[in-house]
Amino acid sequence: MAKRHKHEEHVNLERWLVSYADFITLCFAFFVVMYATSQVDAQKLMQAVTSIRGAMNLDTAGVDKPPVFENIVAGESPIIPNEAFPQQRGIETQAPAELARIKEKLEEKLETIAGQRPPDSIQLEVTEKGVRIRLLAEYFFDPGSKVLRPEALPVIDAIAEVIEPIPNKLRIEGHSDGVVGRDRFKNWELSSDRALEVIKYLVRINRIDPTRMSLSAYAHYQPITSNESERGRALNRRIDIMVFTKITDELPF
């Protein structure tokens, strides 16, 4: 009887490709995850964290369900309560109260020197960004001059007494009227120089931190009324001191 010959087993020289393919797949998955985590949406992350804390009853006394899933109605997007965003809640509730206090302190301080200035030379207003202190230029500067008038200095001193102790950022804005001479950039130069003079006085005399301040010059391009009349031009020639809410860490532009 003839002997049966065994077939020699062929060595598979490409088995390393299986391990290599697995390694490449794992690397791809790893970098996809790394990329995804680097693109975190801060707001969505806060929602997720708040939801998890609510579900686990961590520091959420009285919370029955995660806030992300509150008020969900079929077909509608979830309504996220302000409590999920402390910073946003601060802007909505704390800032107006803070700004109102600043305005009240300014009014009280300026009332003590009311007899030393025209009644309409200063206007105070609370805006979305902060408190605006509007100084009419005809009282603070001579016509065409950038030098502060001596009788106006006590008014700036009174304002500085209120804004110096607080950490709020400040912006000094210069505005001029629409009267343009032969030099069409004169309005830019005058509005900038006057704003700078106010900054110099606040820093040198009233010791206000210069890192809190910035300067803007608008020439006659942001009037508050028509330049057709002398009264309108007098109102448009002004210096605005913006006192921003202290919640803002950087200067808003």
Buried (B, 14 or more C-beta within 10 A) or exposed (E): EEEEEEEEEEEEEEEEEEEEEEEEEEEEEEEEEEEEEEEEEEEEEBBBEBBEBBBEEEEBEEBEEBBBEBEEEEEEEBEBEEEBBEEBEBBEEEBEEBBEEBBEBBEEBBEEEEEEBEEEBBBBEBEEBBBBBBBBBBBBBEEEBBEBEEEBEEBBBBBBEBBEEBEBBBBBBBBBBBEEEEEEEBBBBBBBBBBBBBBEBBBEEBEBEEEBBBBBBBBBEEBEEEBEEEEBBBBBBBBBBBBBBBEBEEBEE
